[in-house]
Amino acid sequence: MNEILASPITGWIGGTLVGIFVGAAGKYYADKYTDQRKRQEGKSSLRNEFERCRKHMPELFDEMKTDLAANSLKSEFVLLDVRLSYGGFPDQPLAYYMNGIRDAETYKDERATGTVHSHLLDKVKILENAGFVRDISRTSVPYFRMSDEFREMLRT
């Protein structure tokens, strides 16, 4: 029995099996920690993009944050021109008002329940390009859905 265990073939087989196990374990842990690093880098990149967008449109972000505080389950919103009237929306989305002919950044208007934003569609398109919102319009009225990550970052 000792002769079998001491043979070169047995040593080679044992060494090969140990090498395979160590290699597989090393690959597993390398992949695991690489994936964790990539997720952390992705979150950091997403947070940086969020802060860049917030810097360019703070009033819109503040209004969205306020709306989400009052309506935590809402994720859809519509862009309404303050100069027009609309029928009801069956899903009752959040509403943000725009005025394409006024140059002022934001202002209050008695026809709108919130702030009226200049260049609002352009701002939301920037958010769409960043992956924070998705256009789900079914009519000519701009209708969007916020990503879960965007909603979470707005709340913090």
Protein Blocks (a to p, Z undefined) as FASTA:
>chain_A
ZZmmmpmklmmmmmmmmmmmmmmmmmmmmmmmmmmmmmmmmmmmmmmmmmmmmmmmmmlm
mmmmmmmmmmmmbcbdcdddfkbccdddfklpadddddfkbmbfbdcdfkbcbdcdehkl
mmmmmmmmnopaccfbfbfbdcddddfklmmmmmZZ
